[in-house]
Amino acid sequence: MRKTILAFIVAVVLCFSGQAIGGEPRFYGQSIFNVALTFNADISVTDQINLLDGTDTHIIKAVRESGLGGRLTIGLDETARTVVICDAGDIDVDFGLPPSDDPALVIMHPTEITSRLILSYYRFGLYRAEGYCEFNMPATGPILAHNLKFTVNAENDLAAGDFNTFNSDANIELTDTDGEQSWVYIEPKINQSDTGAYNGLKIDVTETHLGTGATGDGNNLLNLQVASATKFAVSNGGMITTTPETVTCTTEAGTASINIRTSLLVTDGDADTDEDTVALGNGVVGDEKVFVYLTETDAGDSVNVTPTTGLGFTKILFDVPGEGCIMVYTASGWAIVSNNGGTIT
């Protein structure tokens, strides 16, 4: 027993030689203790600290890096690669964590061992008993988000600007040359029964007080734009607005777009009081097209709409401004479903 005590005293004196002369305790070489040690002074380690659990080794080391200076580095064993922060009372709890492909920091919930925050280079995840939110960031390809339920909740008023924005840097664009792409793609899958109901997208606005809307495009539930120009809008009162085109005939001819719902027709100004023709190409089944004869440039002018494929007609003629029609495209061509003053042939 005396020999054991003497050996321990010698080891302490050798390992804490700085303390023996009144300085801070310092480790030199490799020292292994199988007893609990308590330090009441600063500790200086000249190389690194190796932490062993009997199988794996972790390293804590101060490193000098060119251009940075000193940094504190934690080197994790490359089998588990995990640092865990938890309550002191849970230090020996087996949390059932899987190995990580890259160094990971895990912050445990104080009472629920299945709840945790995981942060690593390729993954960020918050896991709770009632659900989880996880972002996987592979070395190549898109970021993958997984969750059972995701809620974004604003905590404070916003005096100016937008609450949430999805944008890209200059010249960062969709660039596929032979396939369809989406900037935002939503694909819900529904499997309901009985009295279940669903919305693919639902907007429920609470209007406490409204401005005039004069500094923008009004007060809208939906405002779809191209190059800052509104193409389709639904106002807060439910009014649907689409941007029309004006088709002005030149030498008795014009062409209506199949991508714009409403075409306003203007006859040419060649003073010939004849019939102008506006061509309409084939659309996609379900397309709706509105025509309005807007302007009679010369007295006696008239204008007809002649589709490439008409269902039961060849053309419809308007000779008084204000006349018009509505067409719907079917598998057999354009069908006139409403007519105000036009002559159908």
Secondary structure, DSSP 4 states (H G I P E B T S, - for coil): -HHHHHHHHHHHHHHTHHHHTTS--EE-S----SS----SS--EESSEEEEE-SS-EEEEEEEEETTTEEEEEEEPPTTT-EEEE--GGGTT----PPP-SS-EEEEE-SS-TT-EEEEESSEEEEEETTEEEEEE--SSS--EEEES-------S--SSS-S------TT-----SSS---SS---------TT----SS------SS----TTTT-SEEEEEEETTEEEEEEETT--EEE--EEEE-BTTEEEE-SSSSEEEEE---SS---EEEEEE----TT-EEEEEEEE-SSTT-EEEEEESSBSS-S-EEE-STT-EEEEEEETTEEEEEEEESPEE-
